[in-house]
Amino acid sequence: GLFHIWSRVGGPLVGATAPFRPKVQHGQCPDPPPPSQDRGMTASSAELSSVATALDELTTRITAIADRYASSERDELAADLYAVERALTGAQRRLTKVIDADSRGT
């Protein structure tokens, strides 16, 4: 399995894993880092961050398409896409709040 690696001097190395156990003297186990220092990005927040990035890219693409429709006098389609853009922007804001709350542990 994978084991977390940490430094006794500098605190935990966030996200550091290794396919081996840290070397310890016979009969001793290394002390895990205190829980307050062991805060890294959880699997869920990493996945949410990835979704946020994809949502940002999608919003950019929708806006570019809407701009093309607007410049080619297809205003009805452009208006609909700008509405989609507003909805995606609102979703981005809410998702950012969720990610921030998750990273704070609240």
Backbone as CSV, one residue per row, in Angstrom:
resi,resn,N_x,N_y,N_z,CA_x,CA_y,CA_z,C_x,C_y,C_z
1,GLY,0.812,-1.173,0.000,0.000,0.000,0.000,0.862,1.245,0.000
2,LEU,0.190,2.389,-0.099,0.891,3.665,-0.071,0.851,4.232,1.333
3,PHE,1.929,4.830,1.752,2.018,5.402,3.080,2.393,6.869,2.963
4,HIS,1.817,7.690,3.859,2.179,9.105,3.887,3.589,9.257,4.445
5,ILE,4.330,10.168,3.859,5.681,10.466,4.335,5.631,11.853,4.953
6,TRP,6.243,12.035,6.080,6.317,13.352,6.689,7.680,13.553,7.302
7,SER,7.989,14.804,7.521,9.273,15.172,8.116,9.023,15.611,9.546
8,ARG,9.797,15.097,10.477,9.627,15.494,11.872,10.038,16.951,12.081
9,VAL,10.896,17.477,11.242,11.381,18.848,11.408,10.434,19.837,10.765
10,GLY,10.064,19.590,9.518,9.299,20.574,8.768,7.813,20.339,8.708
11,GLY,7.280,19.346,9.371,5.854,19.072,9.310,5.528,18.171,8.134
12,PRO,4.233,17.986,7.851,3.844,17.043,6.804,4.159,17.564,5.407
13,LEU,4.397,16.651,4.504,4.520,16.981,3.094,3.175,16.642,2.484
14,VAL,2.398,17.640,2.162,1.033,17.429,1.708,1.038,16.619,0.417
15,GLY,0.297,15.536,0.420,0.142,14.711,-0.756,1.308,13.792,-1.049
16,ALA,2.302,13.759,-0.183,3.446,12.894,-0.435,3.103,11.467,-0.013
17,THR,3.284,10.543,-0.915,3.054,9.135,-0.609,4.201,8.328,-1.173
18,ALA,4.360,7.150,-0.653,5.423,6.275,-1.140,4.951,4.834,-1.012
19,PRO,5.448,3.936,-1.862,5.017,2.545,-1.786,5.815,1.739,-0.769
20,PHE,6.295,2.375,0.260,7.073,1.688,1.280,6.834,2.359,2.619
21,ARG,7.235,1.679,3.695,7.088,2.249,5.030,8.332,3.063,5.374
22,PRO,8.146,4.196,6.108,9.314,4.939,6.552,10.176,4.070,7.472
23,LYS,11.483,4.237,7.389,12.377,3.447,8.229,12.308,3.941,9.670
24,VAL,12.128,3.017,10.575,12.123,3.324,12.006,12.954,2.260,12.703
25,GLN,13.398,2.594,13.905,14.149,1.604,14.668,13.199,0.518,15.143
26,HIS,13.731,-0.664,15.349,12.937,-1.804,15.768,12.111,-1.459,17.001
27,GLY,10.808,-1.732,16.911,9.923,-1.526,18.052,9.363,-0.110,18.139
28,GLN,9.747,0.774,17.247,9.256,2.151,17.307,8.375,2.442,16.092
29,CYS,7.389,3.239,16.300,6.542,3.710,15.209,6.701,5.221,15.120
30,PRO,6.760,5.759,13.928,6.869,7.217,13.834,5.584,7.863,14.311
31,ASP,5.697,9.038,14.906,4.527,9.772,15.359,3.857,10.420,14.156
32,PRO,2.534,10.241,14.018,1.853,10.903,12.904,1.810,12.406,13.163
33,PRO,1.690,13.207,12.130,1.595,14.646,12.345,0.304,14.981,13.078
34,PRO,0.287,16.077,13.838,-0.945,16.475,14.519,-2.053,16.703,13.494
35,PRO,-3.313,16.380,13.823,-4.403,16.525,12.863,-4.522,17.935,12.288
36,SER,-4.261,18.958,13.080,-4.400,20.327,12.596,-3.389,20.641,11.506
37,GLN,-2.270,19.921,11.466,-1.262,20.171,10.444,-1.429,19.239,9.252
38,ASP,-2.288,18.257,9.352,-2.427,17.249,8.313,-3.539,17.605,7.337
39,ARG,-3.740,18.902,7.100,-4.801,19.324,6.198,-4.248,19.527,4.810
40,GLY,-4.593,18.674,3.940,-4.235,18.835,2.550,-5.514,18.867,1.748
41,MET,-5.385,18.753,0.472,-6.554,18.716,-0.372,-7.131,17.303,-0.310
42,THR,-8.403,17.209,0.077,-9.047,15.905,0.131,-9.337,15.434,-1.294
43,ALA,-9.640,14.173,-1.421,-9.975,13.641,-2.744,-11.190,14.360,-3.312
44,SER,-12.160,14.649,-2.446,-13.362,15.351,-2.906,-13.035,16.761,-3.354
45,SER,-12.222,17.498,-2.573,-11.914,18.863,-2.989,-11.033,18.883,-4.222
46,ALA,-10.196,17.876,-4.405,-9.396,17.800,-5.631,-10.315,17.571,-6.834
47,GLU,-11.289,16.693,-6.664,-12.232,16.432,-7.751,-13.083,17.660,-8.046
48,LEU,-13.532,18.344,-6.986,-14.318,19.567,-7.169,-13.502,20.650,-7.859
49,SER,-12.239,20.749,-7.503,-11.364,21.721,-8.148,-11.227,21.425,-9.637
50,SER,-11.126,20.162,-9.978,-11.061,19.748,-11.379,-12.356,20.108,-12.104
51,VAL,-13.481,19.884,-11.454,-14.776,20.233,-12.039,-14.869,21.747,-12.230
52,ALA,-14.374,22.515,-11.261,-14.396,23.973,-11.368,-13.577,24.444,-12.568
53,THR,-12.446,23.817,-12.791,-11.616,24.163,-13.942,-12.351,23.851,-15.241
54,ALA,-12.980,22.684,-15.307,-13.741,22.306,-16.497,-14.911,23.264,-16.719
55,LEU,-15.564,23.668,-15.642,-16.687,24.599,-15.730,-16.218,25.955,-16.245
56,ASP,-15.058,26.404,-15.791,-14.488,27.665,-16.266,-14.197,27.598,-17.765
57,GLU,-13.604,26.481,-18.201,-13.311,26.314,-19.625,-14.592,26.253,-20.454
58,LEU,-15.600,25.579,-19.947,-16.883,25.481,-20.634,-17.524,26.863,-20.765
59,THR,-17.476,27.645,-19.696,-18.036,28.996,-19.721,-17.342,29.842,-20.782
60,THR,-16.024,29.744,-20.858,-15.255,30.498,-21.854,-15.676,30.106,-23.269
61,ARG,-15.856,28.819,-23.492,-16.263,28.338,-24.819,-17.669,28.808,-25.180
62,ILE,-18.596,28.741,-24.231,-19.974,29.187,-24.473,-19.981,30.671,-24.813
63,THR,-19.199,31.467,-24.083,-19.135,32.905,-24.340,-18.603,33.188,-25.741
64,ALA,-17.565,32.474,-26.148,-16.996,32.668,-27.491,-18.023,32.341,-28.575
65,ILE,-18.779,31.269,-28.375,-19.804,30.899,-29.356,-20.904,31.961,-29.386
66,ALA,-21.319,32.416,-28.209,-22.355,33.458,-28.135,-21.882,34.733,-28.844
67,ASP,-20.626,35.092,-28.646,-20.083,36.279,-29.314,-20.118,36.122,-30.838
68,ARG,-19.806,34.919,-31.319,-19.848,34.675,-32.775,-21.282,34.810,-33.299
69,TYR,-22.241,34.249,-32.548,-23.636,34.391,-32.972,-24.064,35.859,-32.961
70,ALA,-23.642,36.599,-31.955,-24.019,38.012,-31.862,-23.450,38.810,-33.029
71,SER,-22.221,38.494,-33.436,-21.605,39.237,-34.534,-22.163,38.827,-35.897
72,SER,-22.821,37.669,-35.970,-23.412,37.239,-37.238,-24.919,37.490,-37.263
73,GLU,-25.381,38.365,-36.390,-26.785,38.788,-36.325,-27.751,37.634,-36.035
74,ARG,-27.288,36.704,-35.233,-28.189,35.640,-34.755,-28.431,35.899,-33.270
75,ASP,-29.027,37.065,-33.020,-29.181,37.577,-31.658,-29.984,36.673,-30.734
76,GLU,-30.973,35.977,-31.268,-31.794,35.107,-30.427,-30.953,33.968,-29.850
77,LEU,-30.118,33.357,-30.701,-29.244,32.287,-30.218,-28.184,32.850,-29.271
78,ALA,-27.652,34.013,-29.589,-26.655,34.642,-28.728,-27.249,34.919,-27.345
79,ALA,-28.481,35.430,-27.317,-29.138,35.739,-26.038,-29.298,34.485,-25.191
80,ASP,-29.689,33.389,-25.832,-29.841,32.132,-25.094,-28.496,31.664,-24.533
81,LEU,-27.449,31.774,-25.338,-26.125,31.351,-24.861,-25.595,32.267,-23.767
82,TYR,-25.900,33.564,-23.842,-25.484,34.464,-22.760,-26.215,34.111,-21.451
83,ALA,-27.458,33.641,-21.573,-28.189,33.174,-20.380,-27.507,31.934,-19.801
84,VAL,-27.067,31.037,-20.678,-26.319,29.858,-20.223,-25.031,30.307,-19.544
85,GLU,-24.348,31.290,-20.137,-23.111,31.816,-19.550,-23.361,32.340,-18.133
86,ARG,-24.450,33.096,-17.950,-24.773,33.623,-16.610,-25.033,32.494,-15.619
87,ALA,-25.740,31.470,-16.065,-26.020,30.328,-15.187,-24.722,29.612,-14.800
88,LEU,-23.831,29.420,-15.777,-22.556,28.756,-15.492,-21.691,29.598,-14.555
89,THR,-21.720,30.913,-14.739,-20.953,31.801,-13.853,-21.484,31.709,-12.425
90,GLY,-22.802,31.651,-12.273,-23.393,31.475,-10.945,-22.998,30.141,-10.339
91,ALA,-22.989,29.102,-11.161,-22.576,27.779,-10.685,-21.110,27.793,-10.259
92,GLN,-20.269,28.510,-11.005,-18.854,28.620,-10.632,-18.696,29.274,-9.263
93,ARG,-19.445,30.346,-9.026,-19.363,31.028,-7.721,-19.767,30.099,-6.582
94,ARG,-20.861,29.373,-6.756,-21.310,28.461,-5.700,-20.316,27.330,-5.486
95,LEU,-19.771,26.798,-6.557,-18.791,25.721,-6.445,-17.531,26.210,-5.743
96,THR,-17.107,27.428,-6.042,-15.946,28.014,-5.363,-16.201,28.130,-3.859
97,LYS,-17.405,28.515,-3.478,-17.756,28.590,-2.048,-17.671,27.216,-1.386
98,VAL,-18.152,26.193,-2.086,-18.095,24.824,-1.545,-16.642,24.395,-1.369
99,ILE,-15.812,24.631,-2.377,-14.398,24.244,-2.301,-13.708,24.974,-1.170
100,ASP,-13.971,26.284,-1.029,-13.361,27.055,0.058,-13.802,26.538,1.418
101,ALA,-15.078,26.247,1.582,-15.590,25.723,2.852,-14.983,24.363,3.158
102,ASP,-14.832,23.528,2.139,-14.239,22.199,2.342,-12.796,22.321,2.760
103,SER,-12.056,23.235,2.153,-10.642,23.373,2.505,-10.457,23.935,3.919
104,ARG,-11.449,24.698,4.401,-11.390,25.213,5.779,-11.907,24.192,6.787
105,GLY,-12.543,23.147,6.280,-13.074,22.117,7.167,-14.391,22.513,7.797
106,THR,-15.122,23.461,7.169,-16.410,23.887,7.723,-17.547,23.361,6.905
